[in-house]
Amino acid sequence: MIYDDIKHFNKQFEYEPKVENATKLKKFKKFLVVGMGGSHLAADILKSWKPDIDIVVWNDYGLPPLKDVKERLLIANSYSGKTEETIDSLNAAKAHHVSSAVISTGGKLIGLAQKHKLPYVQMPDLHMQPRMALGLNLRGLLALMGDKSWLNETLELAKELHPARHEIGGKALAKRLYGSVPIIYASLKNQSVAYNWKIKFNETGKTPAFMNVFPELNHNEMTSFDVKLRTATLSKNFHFIFLKDIDDDKRIIRRMNILEKLLFDRGFKVEALFMQGKNRLQKIFNSLNLADWTAYHTALQYGVEPEQVPMVEEFKKLMVPRG
């Protein structure tokens, strides 16, 4: 199933989201997207793609302490529609008279949207994990934000992306990473891309993975890899992946190149991956296609199931109050 989800990911951008209760949807210039796990990844990507959009991503209970919260459209985003934190945020929004909308495949969230006559987008339930529904989710968010030009831009990805072409590269990268813990580094501009890479290793590959961004990491994290005899065993299994973008600030590019050499000289495995595409969107999603394949083949190498997240499900069951 997940193999097909990755291979045909571009088809998600053909999805035409329909806004229900559309007459209740007012025009906003500021947004607050509430979501957990894979259900906030699309909003993260949107911030990287359109940095001029005033959008806050909230992944916690309740509402963030924003003075302008009532000037924003809160979009409660949960693929399953059952996410505890997101439902709590939507209820808090209603209690505080914050304008709200919903995007989900169903569950309690859609029920609340229908009950309170909120604008909502009900995505098709393709029985995939939330992290794999990034295209559907992004287009649903854009529909609620109300800019048709953004929807048209993402529609182009249906024919411009070719996920199957990245499988060979992903499989080869997984092989090079075998036995290592991936550390993904990128510019602040590409933070959401690096974070998505991390999540795919965690959830699909079932391996630890970590990420950070330039230039901040040059002022703290990198010093932990100035390995000495007594600390060598702590980081010997790290494999660094640099997500490089020719459109990054030249000073960031220089920082990446210098740190890459410093790590290599200290005996670490270092991988430089250049983000490729005709525009910003293509660069983002070509990189994430490669991440999907790499994580998928990582799972196969370790003999683990790549799609489900059993520990998450176990945790959710333990969270249910016992009467």
Secondary structure, 3 states (H helix, E strand, C coil): CHHHHHHCHHHHHHCCCCEECHHHCCCCCEEEEECCHHHCHHHHHHHHHCCCCEEEEECCCCCCCCCCHHHCEEEEEECCCCCHHHHHHHHHHHHCCCCEEEEECCHHHHHHHHHCCCCEEECCCCCCCHHHCHHHHHHHHHHHHCCHHHHHHHHCHHHHCCHHHHHHHHHHHHHHHCCCEEEEEEEHHHHHHHHHHHHHHHHCCCCCCEEEEECHHHHCHHHHHCCCCCCHHHHCCEEEEEEECCCCCHHHHHHHHHHHHHHHHCCCEEEEEECCCCCHHHHHHHHHHHHHHHHHHHHHHHCCCCCCCHHHHHHHHHHCCCC
